[in-house]
Amino acid sequence: MWAKKWLQLGVILLLSRVVSTHPIILGQSTLEDPRFFHRLGTDHNIEIDPLKRQPTLDPDTSFLKVGHNGAISSDLQICSNLTITNVLKKFPGSNAADAAVTHALCIGMINFFNSGIGGGGYAVFSSKDENKYLTVDFREQAPSGSHKKMFDGCPECSKLGGLSVAVPGELQGLYELYESRGSGEVTWFDLLKPVADLGYEGWHIGDALGAALKYYEPSLLAMRDDWSFVINGTGNGVKKVNDWINRPVLSDTLMELARNGSAAPFYDSNHWIAQSMVKSITKHGGILTLEDLEKYNVSKSKPLSLKIRSGFHHAPDNDLNVLTSSGSSSGAALISALGIMDRLDSVEGGDYLPRKAFELVEAMKWMASARSRLGDYEGEELPSHIEEVLHKEWIDNAAGSIKQSCLDNDLKTMRNWTDYKPAYEINDPHGTAHFSIVDSFGNAVSLTTTVNLLFGSLVHDPATGVIFNNEMDDFSQVERSNSFGLAPSIYNYPEPGKRPLSSAVPTIILNELGIPDLIVGASGGSTITTSVLQAIVRSYWYRMPLLETIAYPRVHHQLLPDTLEVENLAMLGKTAINTFHEMGHNTLERNPRSVVNAIRYSDGDWHAVSDYWRKRGVSSVY
């Protein structure tokens, strides 16, 4: 009840501000319709849902799935089963890239509150042929009318409504992955049709979708004409957990794309799909044009990579090869942090023992500083501000400060956050979905996709079924320095065709034979990078099994605010918490925000674990 009252207050205050300061940007139709402002006053992250989302120290072993041929780890077992049945088993020559298309579309069909073809993301692909390693950056791009002062006077307008919508990239990204790394054994039509069939038939609403719908009920009821598919039979509320729901309109759109054999109709200015989408976005104050759709392009490049010593798990002389996303993602920050960890002495230790805990959190803080330098780029050549955090000097300096504290037996975090040298404010994205796939040929895909905040911009086109992102909120805004005095990043201002910085870090780690050893990624905004880092550290530095790696409580530090977030203080125990306090950390218990889905290679089999404890995901194997 308190949340709804807060939202209503936010509506009144914001609407009065928007009317007085931004009458042109929003457009008359939006000003006359306050429904978009029901949700302001919250950070819209997945943590807002009422699910009992908690880690555990005693995970049920039934959530560890073991398969000999392949596996999928994701938020939705229904999608994993659909993909295995209709792609990987039905077409024996199909591969992980093919499967990723069907699975991503299925996730967007069902969990439409955090992903879909109205959004964008990143994919990392690996195979036994290292020449085929690939990153596909299909992050959304700013419309041609964008500029760095476009939200002056109304910074909230980046969060919802048409102005918050960036050019969607998921569909084109999936098609590029399919065309460049697909098996050639299955048609585009055959990959899309199973998802369309699911949309026609429908499914029972699960816990995560039901919770998101319930929280946004006031907004969705106010927009019932656009969101009729989520309204219950009596018209007095949204559908709830276990209710039947379907999306035939989106299925019609998918079938149009399937029959075309490509993603082209989505971006073709002469096609009714593109025209309908632009009409809906414009109706709600947007500036995205048909020409913007025509100009959209994905960025393909080699993944960022790092060789780390493998004494943690494999023969000491054989390095592990880390592959992660490039471009507008936070892959460079993850590589930097792993480089720091790799420089530290190999001392036996486990989860939250003093020295290991100190090293991990310090690496997180340096990783946050590295993220403050990141921004969109394309191609193989790294900009100097990104090269800086991957350079030996940066990594040695960070690792040296950590090692010196360990040598002096003085495990104290640096007292001033400026000692970590952040360049600009650190952006704080939200939402997201992640899945990991490996096939019987040893090909792997790690893919992260999002519409940003829950339900994205809250703009839904009832003629195509597409729910649009609000990715413009991930750009920095001029004259919006944060409370610590850090200026907005000059590398992340909105401009035509630019992609906003993302926390996504889909990652594949290969063993000395080139076989995927860990396929991992996460959702959860700014906690993505720290959660993936902790999962990798647990897997290789602490030798923890995959089940415990994902189920156990996690910590998060993003440098600013200068607070160590802990998922569950009681589970960490007084000893660990006191240790963190002695290190100089302010600890804060916060409901879980990240969701990690991963696959591990073990003795010839694939071990898959989804983050059931935080989003009710269950893996599937075959």
PyMOL commands that set and color helices and strands:
alter all, ss='L'
color gray80, all
select helices_A, chain A and resi 2-21+23-26+28-31+34-37+46-48+61-63+77-89+96-110+130-132+155-158+162-164+170-181+188-201+207-215+217-222+228-230+248-260+264-267+272-283+290-295+331-343+354-371+384-390+392-407+417-420+471-474+490-492+527-540+546-551+569-582+612-615
alter helices_A, ss='H'
color red, helices_A
select strands_A, chain A and resi 65-67+71-73+120-126+134-138+203-204+244-245+299-301+304-308+320-324+433-438+444-450+460-461+466-467+507-510+516-523+555-556+564-566+587-589+595-602+605-609+620-621
alter strands_A, ss='S'
color yellow, strands_A
deselect
rebuild
show_as cartoon
